[in-house]
Amino acid sequence: MSEMQLNIPLTQLLSALSLVSLCLLMGRHKFGLMTGYLACFYWGYLGNMQALIPSLGGNASSQIVYLGSGLLLSLGGVYLLMQPDK
């Protein structure tokens, strides 16, 4: 397996960490978890696309599967955010 290095800007990392911490302190656990997931998805796919494409073999089908599964998980998270707390 090839080695891949991801770059995450420190300002974005601190912003996401602050937002997730604030959500958790306010008792908005679902929103905090969803925010953390979306930040990781952004850094893993959109923010580091130049490093990701060669690791996926450079073909479009693997990129579509990666993007589709990430978006599907995001939609599932948004659906769970809309559910009433039990």
C-alpha positions as CSV (number, residue, x, y, z in Angstrom):
1,M,0.0,0.0,0.0
2,S,1.4,3.4,-0.9
3,E,1.9,6.1,1.7
4,M,-0.2,9.2,1.5
5,Q,0.2,12.4,3.4
6,L,-2.8,14.7,4.1
7,N,-2.5,18.4,4.9
8,I,-4.9,20.1,7.2
9,P,-4.6,23.8,7.8
10,L,-4.2,24.6,11.5
11,T,-6.8,27.4,11.4
12,Q,-9.4,25.0,10.0
13,L,-8.5,22.3,12.5
14,L,-8.9,24.7,15.4
15,S,-12.1,26.1,14.1
16,A,-13.6,22.6,13.7
17,L,-12.4,21.5,17.1
18,S,-13.8,24.6,18.7
19,L,-17.2,24.2,17.0
20,V,-17.4,20.5,17.9
21,S,-16.5,21.3,21.5
22,L,-19.0,24.1,21.7
23,C,-21.7,21.8,20.4
24,L,-20.9,19.1,22.9
25,L,-20.8,21.6,25.8
26,M,-24.2,22.9,24.8
27,G,-25.6,19.4,24.7
28,R,-26.1,19.2,20.9
29,H,-24.3,15.9,20.6
30,K,-25.7,14.9,17.2
31,F,-24.8,18.2,15.7
32,G,-21.3,18.1,17.1
33,L,-20.7,14.6,15.7
34,M,-22.1,15.6,12.3
35,T,-19.9,18.7,12.2
36,G,-16.8,16.6,13.0
37,Y,-17.7,14.0,10.3
38,L,-18.2,16.7,7.7
39,A,-14.9,18.4,8.6
40,C,-13.1,15.1,8.2
41,F,-14.9,14.3,4.9
42,Y,-13.9,17.8,3.6
43,W,-10.3,17.4,4.6
44,G,-10.1,13.8,3.3
45,Y,-11.8,14.4,-0.1
46,L,-12.0,18.0,-1.1
47,G,-9.1,19.5,0.7
48,N,-6.6,16.8,-0.4
49,M,-8.0,15.7,-3.7
50,Q,-4.6,15.9,-5.5
51,A,-3.2,13.3,-3.0
52,L,-6.3,11.2,-3.0
53,I,-6.7,10.7,-6.8
54,P,-3.4,8.8,-7.3
55,S,-4.1,6.6,-4.2
56,L,-7.4,5.5,-5.7
57,G,-5.7,4.4,-8.8
58,G,-6.7,7.5,-10.8
59,N,-9.9,5.9,-12.1
60,A,-13.2,7.7,-11.9
61,S,-15.2,4.7,-10.6
62,S,-13.3,4.5,-7.3
63,Q,-13.6,8.3,-6.8
64,I,-17.4,8.1,-7.4
65,V,-17.7,5.3,-4.9
66,Y,-15.7,7.2,-2.3
67,L,-17.7,10.4,-2.8
68,G,-21.1,8.6,-3.0
69,S,-20.5,6.7,0.3
70,G,-19.4,9.9,2.0
71,L,-22.5,11.8,0.8
72,L,-24.7,8.9,1.8
73,L,-23.3,8.9,5.3
74,S,-23.8,12.7,5.4
75,L,-27.4,12.4,4.4
76,G,-28.0,9.7,7.0
77,G,-26.5,12.0,9.6
78,V,-28.7,14.9,8.6
79,Y,-31.7,12.6,8.8
80,L,-30.7,11.6,12.3
81,L,-30.3,15.2,13.2
82,M,-33.9,15.8,12.3
83,Q,-35.2,13.0,14.6
84,P,-36.5,14.0,18.0
85,D,-34.4,13.1,21.0
86,K,-35.4,10.0,22.9
